[in-house]
């Protein structure tokens, strides 16, 4: 990837970012509406089945507890899908070469894809919230935590999607990455339960799942209660993002599987 003057770099970065945002907005029903419907189905099934039978935090209904988890799970899955699907499609269709030949550096490529994933992740989470509050009111105990974890979570999964998209050579490999890595970690991260309700060994295992800290810190923003110290969750999330970013930038700079 090449680079020129500051003005050209900013134009290139913005153009690639806008292209990625426009790409998922053109199929709004698939990229925004479908995840909202999926989250709503989870809310209706689990909320109806367990409401009144489970109280995880004092004074917090199970349905209210569930909503932040579903919002963050939607962020995780959609931010990952945004960058990974775009890259694999470009590689399979052969049009990635036009981006690589443009005056865009690896860092600008990285920022554009990550920023677009953040936009999609936050939009999906906001849409889930707007539908969910039709069923239950949610407090805002620490608005900064809601914003910070939503943005950092979207960024981290956007970067992870970038890594998966660069690594994968066909759709089957990308689907395997999502089905055997992203989905299990997101479902086993405390979306539907508190880790304190798990047996001791599974509590320990959950503490090695970075997605748990994303969800737990995000949930703290609504209720002011969490399973882990929110500063610990923030620290783990930042380390996770920085580590993934370093790997993604290295892969892009080396041209791993994207240069002939």
Secondary structure as GFF3:
##gff-version 3
##sequence-region A 1 260
A	DSSP	alpha_helix	6	25	.	.	.	ID=ss1
A	DSSP	alpha_helix	28	28	.	.	.	ID=ss2
A	DSSP	pi_helix	29	33	.	.	.	ID=ss3
A	DSSP	alpha_helix	34	50	.	.	.	ID=ss4
A	DSSP	alpha_helix	62	93	.	.	.	ID=ss5
A	DSSP	alpha_helix	96	100	.	.	.	ID=ss6
A	DSSP	alpha_helix	106	132	.	.	.	ID=ss7
A	DSSP	alpha_helix	143	167	.	.	.	ID=ss8
A	DSSP	alpha_helix	171	177	.	.	.	ID=ss9
A	DSSP	pi_helix	178	182	.	.	.	ID=ss10
A	DSSP	alpha_helix	183	187	.	.	.	ID=ss11
A	DSSP	three_ten_helix	195	197	.	.	.	ID=ss12
A	DSSP	alpha_helix	200	206	.	.	.	ID=ss13
A	DSSP	alpha_helix	210	223	.	.	.	ID=ss14
A	DSSP	alpha_helix	230	254	.	.	.	ID=ss15
###
